[in-house]
Structures are given as structure tokens and as C-alpha cells.
């Protein structure tokens, strides 16, 4: 399968949600890099190849997650932050966010 919209780094520590997000991304014609379940693996993946965007939703690693988010911001890589308080769950915000980052 050819992925026309680019590669999205997926860092999600809930396996069920990670699978659902990966399926949604692939259905929208994105290549999924991951899912990675921890900050260290996400940072290593980012260092080895820059994605076109990222989804970061780490409930159990909030301190380390800021390091990954800071790296993404430093390289101007758009990312959907699953930890945005007061917003809809990440899976409901994913498709509108993808429409926003498409070139």
C-alpha cells in the first residue's frame, strides 16, 4: 500500500487506543511510525527519521512526554497532543487535525 500523505509518528501508551489510532491513520493514507509505548522509543524514532507529523498521547509518562513534545516543536513538526486538558479525546480530534496538516 502506498501512503500518499506522509508518515506520522505515533506514541501512545494504551495498546487498544494505539491500534485504533494506527488504523485511522492508515485509513487516511498515512504511514504509521509506531506505535511506540514510551517516551524513549518515541524520541529514538524521531532521531532516526523525522515524520511529517506526530500523535503523542502518554497518560503515564507526563514528565518525559514534554521532552518529546519539545523536540517536535523545535523541529517544527506538527503534533496532536493527546494530553490537552479540556479537549475531546485524541481519537475524536485526529481527523480534523489531519485535514489541517495536509499539504
N, CA, C and O atoms as a GROMACS GRO file, in nm:
protein
  412
    1UNK      N    1   0.084  -0.119   0.000
    1UNK     CA    2   0.000   0.000   0.000
    1UNK      C    3   0.088   0.124   0.000
    1UNK      O    4   0.180   0.135   0.081
    2UNK      N    5   0.062   0.214  -0.088
    2UNK     CA    6   0.134   0.340  -0.095
    2UNK      C    7   0.068   0.443  -0.003
    2UNK      O    8  -0.054   0.458  -0.004
    3UNK      N    9   0.148   0.512   0.075
    3UNK     CA   10   0.096   0.614   0.167
    3UNK      C   11   0.128   0.751   0.110
    3UNK      O   12   0.244   0.793   0.110
    4UNK      N   13   0.028   0.818   0.064
    4UNK     CA   14   0.048   0.944  -0.006
    4UNK      C   15   0.058   1.067   0.084
    4UNK      O   16   0.111   1.170   0.041
    5UNK      N   17   0.011   1.058   0.204
    5UNK     CA   18   0.007   1.177   0.289
    5UNK      C   19   0.124   1.188   0.385
    5UNK      O   20   0.130   1.284   0.462
    6UNK      N   21   0.216   1.094   0.383
    6UNK     CA   22   0.334   1.105   0.467
    6UNK      C   23   0.332   1.009   0.584
    6UNK      O   24   0.248   0.920   0.595
    7UNK      N   25   0.429   1.031   0.672
    7UNK     CA   26   0.448   0.943   0.787
    7UNK      C   27   0.414   1.017   0.916
    7UNK      O   28   0.453   1.132   0.936
    8UNK      N   29   0.339   0.949   1.002
    8UNK     CA   30   0.301   1.004   1.132
    8UNK      C   31   0.364   0.918   1.241
    8UNK      O   32   0.345   0.796   1.245
    9UNK      N   33   0.439   0.982   1.330
    9UNK     CA   34   0.495   0.917   1.448
    9UNK      C   35   0.382   0.900   1.550
    9UNK      O   36   0.315   0.997   1.584
   10UNK      N   37   0.361   0.780   1.597
   10UNK     CA   38   0.255   0.751   1.694
   10UNK      C   39   0.317   0.703   1.824
   10UNK      O   40   0.380   0.597   1.829
   11UNK      N   41   0.298   0.782   1.929
   11UNK     CA   42   0.347   0.746   2.062
   11UNK      C   43   0.227   0.746   2.155
   11UNK      O   44   0.175   0.851   2.193
   12UNK      N   45   0.182   0.626   2.191
   12UNK     CA   46   0.059   0.606   2.270
   12UNK      C   47   0.081   0.489   2.364
   12UNK      O   48   0.121   0.381   2.320
   13UNK      N   49   0.055   0.510   2.493
   13UNK     CA   50   0.083   0.404   2.590
   13UNK      C   51  -0.036   0.312   2.619
   13UNK      O   52  -0.024   0.221   2.701
   14UNK      N   53  -0.148   0.334   2.555
   14UNK     CA   54  -0.263   0.245   2.568
   14UNK      C   55  -0.270   0.161   2.440
   14UNK      O   56  -0.301   0.213   2.333
   15UNK      N   57  -0.242   0.029   2.450
   15UNK     CA   58  -0.235  -0.054   2.329
   15UNK      C   59  -0.364  -0.053   2.246
   15UNK      O   60  -0.358  -0.051   2.123
   16UNK      N   61  -0.478  -0.055   2.311
   16UNK     CA   62  -0.605  -0.056   2.236
   16UNK      C   63  -0.623   0.075   2.160
   16UNK      O   64  -0.662   0.073   2.043
   17UNK      N   65  -0.596   0.186   2.225
   17UNK     CA   66  -0.609   0.317   2.160
   17UNK      C   67  -0.504   0.333   2.051
   17UNK      O   68  -0.532   0.392   1.946
   18UNK      N   69  -0.384   0.282   2.075
   18UNK     CA   70  -0.278   0.289   1.974
   18UNK      C   71  -0.320   0.216   1.847
   18UNK      O   72  -0.298   0.266   1.736
   19UNK      N   73  -0.380   0.100   1.862
   19UNK     CA   74  -0.427   0.025   1.746
   19UNK      C   75  -0.535   0.098   1.670
   19UNK      O   76  -0.535   0.101   1.547
   20UNK      N   77  -0.628   0.159   1.744
   20UNK     CA   78  -0.736   0.232   1.681
   20UNK      C   79  -0.683   0.355   1.605
   20UNK      O   80  -0.725   0.382   1.493
   21UNK      N   81  -0.591   0.428   1.667
   21UNK     CA   82  -0.533   0.546   1.602
   21UNK      C   83  -0.453   0.505   1.479
   21UNK      O   84  -0.462   0.570   1.375
   22UNK      N   85  -0.376   0.398   1.490
   22UNK     CA   86  -0.299   0.349   1.374
   22UNK      C   87  -0.392   0.312   1.260
   22UNK      O   88  -0.364   0.344   1.144
   23UNK      N   89  -0.502   0.246   1.291
   23UNK     CA   90  -0.600   0.210   1.187
   23UNK      C   91  -0.659   0.334   1.122
   23UNK      O   92  -0.674   0.339   1.000
   24UNK      N   93  -0.692   0.435   1.203
   24UNK     CA   94  -0.747   0.559   1.148
   24UNK      C   95  -0.646   0.629   1.057
   24UNK      O   96  -0.682   0.679   0.950
   25UNK      N   97  -0.522   0.632   1.099
   25UNK     CA   98  -0.418   0.696   1.018
   25UNK      C   99  -0.399   0.623   0.885
   25UNK      O  100  -0.390   0.685   0.780
   26UNK      N  101  -0.393   0.491   0.891
   26UNK     CA  102  -0.375   0.414   0.769
   26UNK      C  103  -0.495   0.428   0.676
   26UNK      O  104  -0.479   0.430   0.554
   27UNK      N  105  -0.614   0.437   0.732
   27UNK     CA  106  -0.734   0.456   0.650
   27UNK      C  107  -0.732   0.591   0.579
   27UNK      O  108  -0.795   0.608   0.475
   28UNK      N  109  -0.660   0.687   0.636
   28UNK     CA  110  -0.647   0.820   0.575
   28UNK      C  111  -0.522   0.828   0.487
   28UNK      O  112  -0.483   0.937   0.445
   29UNK      N  113  -0.461   0.716   0.459
   29UNK     CA  114  -0.347   0.705   0.367
   29UNK      C  115  -0.217   0.762   0.425
   29UNK      O  116  -0.137   0.822   0.352
   30UNK      N  117  -0.196   0.743   0.555
   30UNK     CA  118  -0.070   0.781   0.619
   30UNK      C  119   0.007   0.655   0.655
   30UNK      O  120  -0.052   0.551   0.687
   31UNK      N  121   0.138   0.665   0.650
   31UNK     CA  122   0.225   0.560   0.702
   31UNK      C  123   0.238   0.585   0.852
   31UNK      O  124   0.256   0.699   0.894
   32UNK      N  125   0.229   0.480   0.932
   32UNK     CA  126   0.238   0.493   1.077
   32UNK      C  127   0.376   0.446   1.122
   32UNK      O  128   0.415   0.332   1.097
   33UNK      N  129   0.448   0.535   1.188
   33UNK     CA  130   0.575   0.501   1.251
   33UNK      C  131   0.544   0.472   1.397
   33UNK      O  132   0.529   0.565   1.477
   34UNK      N  133   0.536   0.346   1.433
   34UNK     CA  134   0.497   0.306   1.567
   34UNK      C  135   0.382   0.206   1.558
   34UNK      O  136   0.366   0.141   1.456
   35UNK      N  137   0.306   0.195   1.661
   35UNK     CA  138   0.306   0.280   1.779
   35UNK      C  139   0.419   0.246   1.877
   35UNK      O  140   0.459   0.131   1.891
   36UNK      N  141   0.467   0.350   1.942
   36UNK     CA  142   0.565   0.338   2.048
   36UNK      C  143   0.492   0.363   2.179
   36UNK      O  144   0.407   0.452   2.188
   37UNK      N  145   0.526   0.285   2.281
   37UNK     CA  146   0.452   0.294   2.407
   37UNK      C  147   0.523   0.376   2.513
   37UNK      O  148   0.472   0.389   2.625
   38UNK      N  149   0.640   0.432   2.480
   38UNK     CA  150   0.708   0.512   2.582
   38UNK      C  151   0.787   0.626   2.516
   38UNK      O  152   0.812   0.625   2.395
   39UNK      N  153   0.825   0.721   2.597
   39UNK     CA  154   0.894   0.841   2.550
   39UNK      C  155   1.029   0.807   2.487
   39UNK      O  156   1.063   0.860   2.382
   40UNK      N  157   1.105   0.719   2.550
   40UNK     CA  158   1.238   0.685   2.499
   40UNK      C  159   1.232   0.632   2.357
   40UNK      O  160   1.310   0.672   2.272
   41UNK      N  161   1.139   0.541   2.331
   41UNK     CA  162   1.126   0.484   2.197
   41UNK      C  163   1.078   0.590   2.098
   41UNK      O  164   1.121   0.591   1.982
   42UNK      N  165   0.990   0.678   2.142
   42UNK     CA  166   0.942   0.785   2.055
   42UNK      C  167   1.054   0.882   2.017
   42UNK      O  168   1.064   0.923   1.902
   43UNK      N  169   1.137   0.917   2.114
   43UNK     CA  170   1.250   1.008   2.087
   43UNK      C  171   1.351   0.940   1.994
   43UNK      O  172   1.404   1.004   1.904
   44UNK      N  173   1.377   0.812   2.016
   44UNK     CA  174   1.469   0.738   1.928
   44UNK      C  175   1.416   0.733   1.785
   44UNK      O  176   1.492   0.750   1.690
   45UNK      N  177   1.287   0.710   1.769
   45UNK     CA  178   1.227   0.707   1.635
   45UNK      C  179   1.237   0.844   1.568
   45UNK      O  180   1.267   0.854   1.449
   46UNK      N  181   1.212   0.948   1.645
   46UNK     CA  182   1.222   1.084   1.591
   46UNK      C  183   1.364   1.113   1.546
   46UNK      O  184   1.385   1.175   1.442
   47UNK      N  185   1.462   1.070   1.625
   47UNK     CA  186   1.602   1.095   1.591
   47UNK      C  187   1.646   1.019   1.466
   47UNK      O  188   1.733   1.066   1.392
   48UNK      N  189   1.586   0.903   1.442
   48UNK     CA  190   1.630   0.824   1.327
   48UNK      C  191   1.567   0.869   1.196
   48UNK      O  192   1.627   0.850   1.090
   49UNK      N  193   1.448   0.927   1.200
   49UNK     CA  194   1.385   0.978   1.078
   49UNK      C  195   1.270   1.070   1.118
   49UNK      O  196   1.179   1.030   1.192
   50UNK      N  197   1.274   1.191   1.066
   50UNK     CA  198   1.172   1.290   1.101
   50UNK      C  199   1.041   1.257   1.031
   50UNK      O  200   1.039   1.232   0.911
   51UNK      N  201   0.930   1.256   1.107
   51UNK     CA  202   0.799   1.231   1.047
   51UNK      C  203   0.739   1.362   0.992
   51UNK      O  204   0.793   1.470   1.011
   52UNK      N  205   0.629   1.346   0.924
   52UNK     CA  206   0.555   1.463   0.875
   52UNK      C  207   0.464   1.521   0.983
   52UNK      O  208   0.420   1.636   0.973
   53UNK      N  209   0.436   1.443   1.084
   53UNK     CA  210   0.354   1.484   1.197
   53UNK      C  211   0.364   1.377   1.305
   53UNK      O  212   0.427   1.273   1.285
   54UNK      N  213   0.302   1.404   1.419
   54UNK     CA  214   0.308   1.308   1.530
   54UNK      C  215   0.181   1.315   1.613
   54UNK      O  216   0.116   1.419   1.623
   55UNK      N  217   0.147   1.202   1.672
   55UNK     CA  218   0.041   1.193   1.771
   55UNK      C  219   0.108   1.144   1.899
   55UNK      O  220   0.166   1.036   1.902
   56UNK      N  221   0.100   1.226   2.004
   56UNK     CA  222   0.163   1.193   2.132
   56UNK      C  223   0.054   1.191   2.239
   56UNK      O  224  -0.004   1.295   2.271
   57UNK      N  225   0.029   1.073   2.294
   57UNK     CA  226  -0.075   1.057   2.396
   57UNK      C  227  -0.024   0.962   2.503
   57UNK      O  228  -0.049   0.841   2.497
   58UNK      N  229   0.048   1.016   2.601
   58UNK     CA  230   0.109   0.936   2.706
   58UNK      C  231   0.049   0.973   2.840
   58UNK      O  232   0.078   1.079   2.894
   59UNK      N  233  -0.034   0.887   2.894
   59UNK     CA  234  -0.102   0.915   3.020
   59UNK      C  235  -0.014   0.888   3.141
   59UNK      O  236  -0.027   0.956   3.243
   60UNK      N  237   0.074   0.790   3.131
   60UNK     CA  238   0.154   0.750   3.247
   60UNK      C  239   0.293   0.812   3.249
   60UNK      O  240   0.370   0.787   3.342
   61UNK      N  241   0.327   0.892   3.149
   61UNK     CA  242   0.463   0.945   3.139
   61UNK      C  243   0.460   1.095   3.109
   61UNK      O  244   0.528   1.140   3.017
   62UNK      N  245   0.385   1.171   3.185
   62UNK     CA  246   0.367   1.311   3.151
   62UNK      C  247   0.496   1.392   3.158
   62UNK      O  248   0.513   1.485   3.080
   63UNK      N  249   0.587   1.360   3.250
   63UNK     CA  250   0.712   1.436   3.261
   63UNK      C  251   0.799   1.416   3.138
   63UNK      O  252   0.845   1.514   3.078
   64UNK      N  253   0.823   1.294   3.099
   64UNK     CA  254   0.906   1.266   2.984
   64UNK      C  255   0.842   1.307   2.853
   64UNK      O  256   0.912   1.339   2.757
   65UNK      N  257   0.710   1.306   2.850
   65UNK     CA  258   0.641   1.343   2.726
   65UNK      C  259   0.674   1.486   2.685
   65UNK      O  260   0.678   1.516   2.565
   66UNK      N  261   0.698   1.574   2.780
   66UNK     CA  262   0.730   1.712   2.745
   66UNK      C  263   0.863   1.720   2.668
   66UNK      O  264   0.879   1.808   2.584
   67UNK      N  265   0.956   1.630   2.696
   67UNK     CA  266   1.082   1.627   2.620
   67UNK      C  267   1.057   1.596   2.473
   67UNK      O  268   1.113   1.660   2.384
   68UNK      N  269   0.973   1.496   2.448
   68UNK     CA  270   0.940   1.460   2.311
   68UNK      C  271   0.865   1.574   2.242
   68UNK      O  272   0.896   1.607   2.128
   69UNK      N  273   0.770   1.633   2.310
   69UNK     CA  274   0.694   1.744   2.252
   69UNK      C  275   0.783   1.864   2.224
   69UNK      O  276   0.767   1.933   2.123
   70UNK      N  277   0.878   1.890   2.314
   70UNK     CA  278   0.973   1.999   2.290
   70UNK      C  279   1.058   1.973   2.166
   70UNK      O  280   1.083   2.064   2.088
   71UNK      N  281   1.102   1.848   2.148
   71UNK     CA  282   1.179   1.812   2.028
   71UNK      C  283   1.096   1.831   1.902
   71UNK      O  284   1.145   1.886   1.803
   72UNK      N  285   0.971   1.786   1.905
   72UNK     CA  286   0.884   1.803   1.789
   72UNK      C  287   0.866   1.951   1.756
   72UNK      O  288   0.874   1.990   1.639
   73UNK      N  289   0.843   2.032   1.858
   73UNK     CA  290   0.825   2.176   1.836
   73UNK      C  291   0.953   2.240   1.783
   73UNK      O  292   0.948   2.327   1.696
   74UNK      N  293   1.068   2.197   1.835
   74UNK     CA  294   1.196   2.254   1.791
   74UNK      C  295   1.221   2.229   1.643
   74UNK      O  296   1.284   2.311   1.575
   75UNK      N  297   1.173   2.117   1.592
   75UNK     CA  298   1.191   2.084   1.451
   75UNK      C  299   1.069   2.120   1.366
   75UNK      O  300   1.059   2.081   1.250
   76UNK      N  301   0.977   2.194   1.425
   76UNK     CA  302   0.855   2.241   1.356
   76UNK      C  303   0.776   2.125   1.296
   76UNK      O  304   0.721   2.135   1.186
   77UNK      N  305   0.769   2.015   1.370
   77UNK     CA  306   0.688   1.901   1.328
   77UNK      C  307   0.553   1.913   1.398
   77UNK      O  308   0.547   1.910   1.521
   78UNK      N  309   0.445   1.926   1.322
   78UNK     CA  310   0.314   1.940   1.386
   78UNK      C  311   0.279   1.813   1.463
   78UNK      O  312   0.308   1.702   1.418
   79UNK      N  313   0.217   1.832   1.580
   79UNK     CA  314   0.178   1.714   1.656
   79UNK      C  315   0.045   1.736   1.725
   79UNK      O  316   0.010   1.848   1.764
   80UNK      N  317  -0.027   1.628   1.740
   80UNK     CA  318  -0.153   1.627   1.813
   80UNK      C  319  -0.121   1.579   1.953
   80UNK      O  320  -0.072   1.468   1.972
   81UNK      N  321  -0.148   1.663   2.050
   81UNK     CA  322  -0.119   1.634   2.189
   81UNK      C  323  -0.242   1.573   2.254
   81UNK      O  324  -0.342   1.641   2.278
   82UNK      N  325  -0.236   1.445   2.282
   82UNK     CA  326  -0.348   1.377   2.346
   82UNK      C  327  -0.373   1.420   2.488
   82UNK      O  328  -0.477   1.389   2.544
   83UNK      N  329  -0.279   1.490   2.546
   83UNK     CA  330  -0.291   1.532   2.685
   83UNK      C  331  -0.349   1.673   2.701
   83UNK      O  332  -0.354   1.724   2.812
   84UNK      N  333  -0.394   1.736   2.592
   84UNK     CA  334  -0.455   1.868   2.605
   84UNK      C  335  -0.578   1.856   2.694
   84UNK      O  336  -0.677   1.793   2.657
   85UNK      N  337  -0.571   1.916   2.808
   85UNK     CA  338  -0.681   1.909   2.904
   85UNK      C  339  -0.803   1.986   2.855
   85UNK      O  340  -0.790   2.091   2.791
   86UNK      N  341  -0.920   1.933   2.884
   86UNK     CA  342  -1.043   2.002   2.849
   86UNK      C  343  -1.084   1.987   2.704
   86UNK      O  344  -1.185   2.043   2.662
   87UNK      N  345  -1.009   1.912   2.625
   87UNK     CA  346  -1.044   1.891   2.486
   87UNK      C  347  -1.100   1.752   2.467
   87UNK      O  348  -1.088   1.666   2.554
   88UNK      N  349  -1.160   1.730   2.352
   88UNK     CA  350  -1.215   1.599   2.319
   88UNK      C  351  -1.102   1.496   2.317
   88UNK      O  352  -0.986   1.532   2.300
   89UNK      N  353  -1.135   1.369   2.334
   89UNK     CA  354  -1.032   1.264   2.327
   89UNK      C  355  -0.957   1.269   2.194
   89UNK      O  356  -1.011   1.313   2.092
   90UNK      N  357  -0.834   1.224   2.197
   90UNK     CA  358  -0.747   1.232   2.079
   90UNK      C  359  -0.809   1.166   1.957
   90UNK      O  360  -0.794   1.216   1.845
   91UNK      N  361  -0.879   1.056   1.976
   91UNK     CA  362  -0.936   0.987   1.860
   91UNK      C  363  -1.045   1.070   1.792
   91UNK      O  364  -1.070   1.052   1.672
   92UNK      N  365  -1.111   1.160   1.864
   92UNK     CA  366  -1.213   1.247   1.803
   92UNK      C  367  -1.151   1.370   1.737
   92UNK      O  368  -1.212   1.430   1.649
   93UNK      N  369  -1.031   1.406   1.779
   93UNK     CA  370  -0.963   1.523   1.722
   93UNK      C  371  -0.871   1.486   1.606
   93UNK      O  372  -0.822   1.575   1.536
   94UNK      N  373  -0.846   1.357   1.586
   94UNK     CA  374  -0.747   1.313   1.489
   94UNK      C  375  -0.780   1.354   1.345
   94UNK      O  376  -0.696   1.416   1.280
   95UNK      N  377  -0.898   1.323   1.296
   95UNK     CA  378  -0.929   1.352   1.156
   95UNK      C  379  -0.928   1.501   1.124
   95UNK      O  380  -0.874   1.540   1.022
   96UNK      N  381  -0.987   1.587   1.209
   96UNK     CA  382  -0.976   1.731   1.181
   96UNK      C  383  -0.831   1.779   1.182
   96UNK      O  384  -0.793   1.865   1.101
   97UNK      N  385  -0.750   1.726   1.271
   97UNK     CA  386  -0.608   1.764   1.276
   97UNK      C  387  -0.536   1.721   1.149
   97UNK      O  388  -0.455   1.797   1.096
   98UNK      N  389  -0.565   1.602   1.101
   98UNK     CA  390  -0.502   1.555   0.977
   98UNK      C  391  -0.537   1.645   0.859
   98UNK      O  392  -0.451   1.675   0.776
   99UNK      N  393  -0.662   1.688   0.852
   99UNK     CA  394  -0.702   1.779   0.744
   99UNK      C  395  -0.624   1.909   0.754
   99UNK      O  396  -0.592   1.970   0.652
  100UNK      N  397  -0.595   1.952   0.876
  100UNK     CA  398  -0.523   2.078   0.897
  100UNK      C  399  -0.377   2.068   0.853
  100UNK      O  400  -0.323   2.165   0.801
  101UNK      N  401  -0.312   1.954   0.874
  101UNK     CA  402  -0.169   1.944   0.842
  101UNK      C  403  -0.142   1.901   0.699
  101UNK      O  404  -0.029   1.912   0.652
  102UNK      N  405  -0.242   1.852   0.630
  102UNK     CA  406  -0.218   1.808   0.491
  102UNK      C  407  -0.171   1.924   0.406
  102UNK      O  408  -0.217   2.037   0.422
  103UNK      N  409  -0.081   1.894   0.319
  103UNK     CA  410  -0.023   1.997   0.232
  103UNK      C  411  -0.100   2.005   0.104
  103UNK      O  412  -0.067   2.086   0.017
   0.00000   0.00000   0.00000
